[in-house]
């Protein structure tokens, strides 16, 4: 797994569903 995907997933998990 690349760090980019990890960061994206973490962001999605941390960020609320405001989109």
N, C-alpha and C positions, 0 to 999 in steps of 0.2 A: 504493500500500500504506500502510495506517495503522500508526503506531508501536506500537499495541497488539498487532496481529497479529505484528509483528516481534519484540516482546518475548516474546510467548507462544512463538513458534517457537524463539527463542534459548533460552528456559528449557527447553523440551522437549529441545532438542539438548544443552544443558549438563547438565541433570538426568539422572541414571541411571535405568534402568528398575527402579524400586523400588516402583512402584505396583501 
